[in-house]
Amino acid sequence: MKYLPLVWSAIWRKPTEAVLIWLAVTASFTLFGFMVGLHAAYDQIVENARMDRLEVDSRFPSASPVGILLPLAARDQIAKVEGVAAVSSGAYVRGYYRDPHSSARVIAVDEHMREVQPEILPNPAQWNQLLATPMGVFISSGLAARFGLKAGDMMPIITPPGTRADGGTAWEFLVLGVVPKKLDNGRFDNDQFILGNLSYVENTWPLTQRGYAWGFRVAVSDAANANEVSLRIDRLLANSSTPTLTIPDKVNEVNAVNSGISVASKTWPVAGAGIFMILLLTANGIAQSVRERTPEFAVLKTLGYSNATLMALVFAEVAIPCLAGAILGTGLAALLTRLPTHYLPADLRDLPKPDLSFVVAASAVGCAVLLALASAVIPMRRLRHLSVTDALAGR
C-alpha cells in the first residue's frame, strides 16, 4: 500500500490522457466481451444441437409450384422410412403483436411433435391442453415478459393480407401458459418462441395452402444413423413434385456457424483487433510516460528503490487502467446483451445472444493482465538498464 500514492500520481500525471486511455480500454473490452460471448454462444448452440433430430425442408423451394411448402401426405411416407421413430409437421404464422416493430412468429405443430420433441413443453398435461385448444399457444418466458402477456390473455397477431381464408389479417391466439427458455436447437433455439396448434392454422389458411406444411421434424431411433436416415428420406422423395433436403440438427448448426459469411469465425479476429489497438495505445502511453520521468526514476534509485520495485511500479501503472477497463467493459457488454432484440437492426436480430459467463469475464481479466505486461515490457527493460548518473545529468 505504501507504493500506491506513487502509482496513483503517475496514472493521473496527465488527467485528460489518462481518462481517454481508460475510455478506449473500456470500449475495447466491451467489444471483446461481445465477441468472446458471441463465440461462446455459437459453441453452446453447436454443443446443444442433437444428431437424433432431423429437419426436412423443400430442396428446391423456388422451383416448386407451392414454394417452400411440403405436402402433408409426405409425413406418412417419411414415417415408414427405416430408422425413423416419429415425424411431425409444422408451419409458421409470421406477423407482429400490437406494434409493427414487435415481430412475432407462432410455430404451429401437429400432435406428433410431442413424440419428436416432447421436452418443448415441461409436462404432458400442457401438451394435452395445447392439442385440445385450437387457438391456444404456449409462449416462452422472455417473449411473455417483452409483450407483457400471461396465461389467459388473448394475443392477436397481425399478418399480411392473404394469409387467412376469410381475408382478415388478425389471428387470435389464447395464451395457455408461459414456459422457460429452451436450450434445444432447431426451431426452439432461444427465449423468443410461441408454440401453437397446426390444426387451427391449417383450417384458417387459404384453400390453396391447405394440405401442406412448411417442413417436417423427424426423430431417429439411433443418432449414429442420422446421416443415413437423412439420405433415405431424400431418396424416397427425390422423384416427387417436392424433393426434400434433410439434415441433422447438429450438422445444420455446424454448417450455419462455419459456412458462408460466418459470424462465428469473425469473433476472434474482431476481438483480437480491438485488443491489438489497445496494446499499441497503452504501450505508447507508458513508454512516453517513463521517458519523460526518467530523472524521477533515477532519484528513486538513489533513494534505494531496486530495479524490481521500479518495474513493478511501471507494471502497476499500466495494469490498473487495463484491469479497470476490462471489468467495466465486460460488465457493460453484459448489460447491453439484456437489451430486447427488437432494439437491434433487423440484420442482427437472428444472432444468438452473447453468453457473458464467468469464463468470459475471467478471459477478459486475464487478457488485461497480459496486455498490461506486454505494454510495460519495453519500459521495464529501459528502467533495468537505467544509468542514474546519465539520467540526473539529463543525458
C-alpha positions in Angstrom: 0.0 0.0 0.0 2.9 2.4 0.6 3.6 2.4 -3.2 0.0 3.2 -4.1 0.5 7.0 -4.0 3.4 6.7 -6.4 1.3 4.7 -8.8 -1.7 6.9 -8.4 0.2 10.1 -9.1 1.8 8.5 -12.1 -1.6 7.5 -13.6 -3.1 11.0 -13.1 0.0 12.8 -14.2 -1.9 13.8 -17.3 -5.6 13.5 -16.4 -7.0 14.0 -19.9 -4.8 11.4 -21.4 -5.5 9.0 -18.6 -9.2 9.4 -19.0 -9.1 8.9 -22.8 -6.9 5.8 -22.4 -9.2 4.3 -19.8 -12.3 5.0 -22.0 -10.5 3.4 -25.0 -9.6 0.3 -22.9 -13.2 0.1 -21.7 -14.7 0.4 -25.2 -12.2 -2.3 -26.4 -13.1 -4.7 -23.7 -16.8 -4.1 -24.3 -16.2 -5.2 -27.9 -14.0 -8.1 -26.6 -16.8 -9.2 -24.2 -19.3 -9.2 -27.0 -17.2 -11.1 -29.4 -16.0 -13.7 -27.0 -19.5 -14.1 -25.6 -20.9 -14.5 -29.1 -18.3 -17.1 -29.8 -19.3 -18.9 -26.6 -23.0 -18.7 -27.6 -22.2 -20.3 -31.0 -20.2 -23.1 -29.3 -23.2 -23.7 -27.0 -25.6 -23.8 -29.9 -23.5 -26.5 -31.6 -23.0 -28.4 -28.4 -26.7 -28.5 -27.6 -27.8 -29.5 -31.1 -28.7 -33.1 -31.5 -27.9 -35.7 -34.1 -31.1 -37.7 -33.5 -33.3 -34.8 -34.7 -33.7 -34.1 -38.4 -35.1 -31.1 -40.3 -36.8 -31.9 -43.6 -37.4 -28.9 -46.0 -38.1 -28.4 -49.6 -34.9 -28.9 -51.7 -35.9 -26.5 -54.5 -38.3 -24.0 -52.9 -38.1 -21.5 -55.8 -38.8 -24.2 -58.4 -41.7 -25.9 -56.5 -45.2 -24.9 -57.5 -46.0 -24.4 -53.8 -42.8 -22.7 -52.9 -41.3 -23.8 -49.6 -44.3 -25.9 -48.7 -44.3 -29.7 -48.5 -47.4 -31.9 -48.8 -48.7 -33.2 -45.5 -49.1 -36.6 -47.2 -45.3 -36.9 -47.2 -45.3 -37.2 -43.5 -46.8 -40.7 -43.6 -44.2 -41.7 -46.2 -41.3 -40.5 -44.1 -42.7 -42.3 -41.0 -42.2 -45.6 -42.8 -38.5 -45.0 -43.5 -36.2 -47.4 -41.7 -34.7 -45.7 -38.6 -37.4 -43.0 -38.2 -39.0 -43.0 -34.8 -41.5 -40.2 -35.3 -42.4 -37.4 -37.7 -44.1 -34.1 -37.0 -45.2 -31.4 -39.4 -45.2 -27.7 -38.7 -46.0 -24.3 -40.1 -45.4 -20.6 -39.2 -47.6 -17.6 -38.7 -45.4 -14.5 -39.0 -46.6 -11.0 -38.1 -46.5 -8.6 -35.2 -48.1 -8.1 -31.9 -49.7 -4.6 -31.4 -46.7 -2.7 -32.8 -45.1 -3.4 -36.3 -41.7 -3.3 -34.6 -42.8 -6.1 -32.2 -42.4 -9.0 -34.6 -43.9 -12.4 -33.6 -43.8 -15.8 -35.0 -46.1 -18.6 -34.0 -44.7 -22.1 -34.6 -47.7 -24.3 -35.2 -47.1 -28.1 -34.8 -49.2 -31.2 -35.0 -50.0 -33.8 -32.4 -46.8 -35.8 -33.4 -44.5 -33.1 -32.1 -44.9 -34.4 -28.6 -43.2 -37.7 -29.8 -40.5 -35.9 -31.8 -39.6 -33.2 -29.3 -41.5 -33.7 -26.1 -39.2 -31.5 -24.0 -40.5 -28.3 -25.6 -43.3 -28.3 -23.0 -42.4 -29.2 -19.4 -45.1 -31.8 -18.8 -47.6 -34.0 -20.7 -50.6 -32.0 -19.3 -49.5 -29.0 -21.3 -49.3 -31.0 -24.5 -52.9 -32.2 -23.8 -54.0 -28.6 -23.2 -52.4 -27.4 -26.4 -53.8 -30.1 -28.6 -57.2 -29.7 -27.1 -57.3 -25.9 -27.7 -57.0 -25.0 -31.4 -56.4 -21.2 -30.7 -54.1 -21.9 -27.7 -50.4 -21.1 -27.6 -47.6 -21.5 -25.1 -45.2 -18.6 -25.0 -41.6 -18.5 -23.8 -40.8 -16.5 -20.7 -38.6 -14.0 -22.4 -41.3 -13.2 -25.1 -44.0 -13.1 -22.5 -42.1 -10.5 -20.5 -41.4 -8.5 -23.6 -45.1 -8.5 -24.7 -46.5 -8.3 -21.1 -48.5 -11.4 -21.5 -49.7 -14.1 -19.1 -51.8 -17.2 -19.1 -55.4 -16.4 -20.1 -54.5 -13.3 -22.2 -55.5 -13.0 -25.8 -52.7 -12.4 -28.3 -53.7 -11.1 -31.7 -51.0 -11.5 -34.3 -51.3 -9.1 -37.3 -50.2 -10.7 -40.6 -50.0 -9.5 -44.2 -53.2 -9.7 -46.3 -53.9 -13.0 -48.0 -52.8 -15.2 -45.1 -56.4 -16.1 -44.0 -59.2 -17.6 -46.0 -61.7 -15.0 -44.7 -59.5 -12.2 -46.0 -58.7 -10.9 -42.5 -55.2 -10.1 -41.2 -55.6 -10.7 -37.4 -55.0 -14.1 -35.9 -56.4 -14.5 -32.4 -54.4 -16.7 -30.1 -55.1 -17.6 -26.4 -52.1 -17.8 -24.1 -52.3 -21.1 -22.3 -49.2 -20.7 -20.3 -45.6 -19.4 -20.1 -42.7 -21.9 -20.4 -39.0 -21.4 -19.7 -36.3 -20.9 -22.2 -35.3 -23.9 -24.3 -31.7 -24.9 -24.8 -32.5 -27.3 -27.6 -31.9 -26.0 -31.1 -33.8 -26.3 -34.3 -37.0 -24.2 -34.1 -36.7 -23.6 -30.4 -33.2 -22.1 -30.1 -33.8 -19.2 -27.8 -36.2 -17.5 -25.4 -38.4 -16.0 -28.2 -40.8 -18.7 -29.3 -44.5 -19.2 -29.4 -45.8 -22.7 -29.8 -49.2 -23.1 -31.4 -51.6 -25.7 -32.9 -51.3 -26.7 -36.6 -54.9 -27.7 -36.9 -56.0 -24.1 -36.2 -53.6 -22.7 -38.8 -54.5 -25.4 -41.3 -58.2 -24.6 -41.1 -57.6 -20.8 -41.3 -55.2 -20.7 -44.2 -56.5 -20.0 -47.8 -57.7 -23.2 -49.6 -54.6 -23.2 -51.8 -52.3 -23.7 -48.8 -54.2 -26.3 -47.0 -52.7 -29.8 -47.0 -49.2 -28.5 -46.9 -46.6 -27.9 -44.2 -43.5 -25.7 -44.0 -41.4 -28.6 -43.1 -41.1 -31.8 -41.0 -39.3 -32.6 -37.8 -38.0 -36.2 -37.5 -36.8 -38.2 -34.5 -34.5 -41.0 -35.4 -34.1 -44.1 -33.2 -30.3 -44.1 -33.3 -28.3 -40.9 -33.6 -25.3 -42.8 -35.1 -27.5 -43.5 -38.2 -28.8 -39.9 -38.6 -27.0 -39.2 -41.8 -28.0 -42.4 -43.4 -31.7 -41.9 -42.4 -31.5 -38.4 -43.9 -30.3 -39.9 -47.2 -33.1 -42.5 -47.2 -35.7 -39.8 -46.8 -34.3 -37.7 -49.6 -34.0 -40.7 -51.9 -37.7 -41.6 -51.1 -39.0 -38.2 -52.2 -36.4 -37.5 -54.9 -38.8 -38.0 -57.8 -41.8 -36.4 -56.1 -43.1 -32.9 -57.0 -41.4 -31.6 -53.9 -37.9 -33.2 -53.4 -36.6 -32.7 -49.9 -33.4 -31.7 -48.2 -32.9 -33.5 -44.9 -30.1 -32.7 -42.4 -29.5 -33.5 -38.8 -29.7 -30.5 -36.4 -26.1 -30.7 -35.3 -24.8 -30.9 -38.8 -27.1 -28.0 -39.8 -25.8 -25.8 -36.9 -22.2 -26.6 -37.6 -22.7 -25.7 -41.3 -24.5 -22.5 -40.3 -21.7 -21.5 -38.0 -18.8 -22.3 -40.3 -20.0 -21.7 -43.8 -20.7 -18.6 -45.9 -20.1 -15.3 -44.1 -19.6 -16.9 -40.8 -20.1 -14.5 -37.9 -18.7 -17.1 -35.5 -15.4 -17.3 -37.4 -15.1 -13.5 -37.2 -15.5 -13.1 -33.5 -11.9 -13.9 -32.5 -10.3 -11.7 -35.2 -12.6 -8.7 -34.3 -11.8 -9.2 -30.6 -8.1 -9.5 -31.3 -8.1 -6.4 -33.4 -9.6 -4.4 -30.6 -7.0 -5.7 -28.1 -4.2 -5.0 -30.5 -5.3 -1.4 -30.9 -5.3 -1.0 -27.1 -1.9 -2.7 -26.9 -0.5 0.0 -29.2 -2.2 2.8 -27.3 -1.2 1.7 -23.8 2.4 0.6 -24.9 3.0 4.0 -26.5 1.5 5.8 -23.5 3.5 4.0 -20.8 6.7 4.3 -22.9 6.3 8.0 -23.3 5.5 8.4 -19.6 8.6 6.5 -18.5 10.8 8.5 -20.9 9.5 11.8 -19.5 10.0 10.7 -15.9 13.5 9.2 -16.3 15.0 11.7 -13.8 12.3 10.8 -11.3 13.1 7.1 -11.5 16.8 7.9 -11.2 16.0 9.8 -7.9 14.1 6.8 -6.7 17.1 4.6 -7.4 19.3 6.8 -5.4 16.9 6.5 -2.5 17.3 2.8 -2.5 14.5 1.5 -4.8 15.5 -1.6 -6.5 15.1 -2.3 -10.2 12.4 -4.9 -9.4 10.4 -2.3 -7.4 10.6 0.3 -10.2 9.5 -2.3 -12.8 6.6 -3.3 -10.5 5.6 0.3 -10.2 5.5 0.7 -14.0 3.6 -2.5 -14.4 1.0 -1.4 -11.8 0.7 1.9 -13.6 -0.5 0.3 -16.8 -2.2 -2.7 -15.2 -4.7 -0.6 -13.1 -6.4 1.1 -16.1 -6.3 -2.1 -18.1 -8.0 -4.2 -15.3 -10.5 -1.4 -14.6 -11.4 -1.1 -18.3 -11.7 -4.9 -18.6 -14.0 -5.2 -15.7 -16.2 -2.2 -16.6 -16.2 -3.1 -20.3 -17.2 -6.7 -19.7 -19.9 -5.5 -17.3 -21.2 -3.0 -19.9 -21.3 -5.8 -22.5 -23.3 -7.9 -20.1 -25.8 -5.1 -19.6 -26.1 -4.4 -23.3 -26.9 -8.1 -24.0 -30.0 -7.6 -21.9 -31.5 -5.2 -24.4 -34.6 -6.6 -26.1 -33.7 -7.9 -29.6 -36.3 -5.6 -31.3 -34.0 -2.6 -30.5 -31.3 -4.1 -32.8 -31.1 -3.6 -36.5 -33.1 -6.2 -38.5 -30.0 -7.9 -39.8 -28.7 -8.6 -36.2 -31.9 -9.9 -34.6 -31.2 -13.5 -35.7 -27.8 -13.5 -34.0 -27.6 -15.5 -30.7 -27.4 -13.5 -27.5 -23.7 -13.4 -26.4 -23.1 -15.6 -23.4 -21.3 -13.4 -20.9 -20.4 -16.1 -18.4 -17.8 -16.2 -15.7 -15.4 -17.8 -18.1 -15.7 -14.8 -20.5 -15.1 -12.4 -17.6 -12.1 -14.4 -16.5 -10.8 -14.3 -20.0 -11.1 -10.6 -20.1 -9.2 -10.1 -16.9 -6.5 -12.5 -18.0 -6.2 -10.7 -21.3 -6.0 -7.4 -19.4 -3.1 -8.7 -17.3 -1.3 -9.9 -20.5 -2.0 -6.6 -22.2 -0.5 -4.7 -19.3 2.6 -6.9 -19.2 3.1 -6.6 -23.0 2.7 -2.8 -22.8 5.2 -2.5 -20.0 7.9 -4.9 -21.2 10.0 -2.3 -23.1 9.7 0.5 -20.5 10.7 -2.0 -17.8 13.8 -3.1 -19.7 14.7 0.6 -20.1 14.5 1.1 -16.3 16.6 -2.1 -15.7 19.5 -0.6 -17.7 18.9 3.0 -16.4 22.1 4.9 -15.6 21.5 7.1 -12.6 24.4 9.4 -13.5 23.3 9.9 -17.1 19.6 10.4 -16.1 20.4 13.0 -13.5 22.7 14.8 -15.8 20.0 14.9 -18.5 21.8 12.7 -20.9 
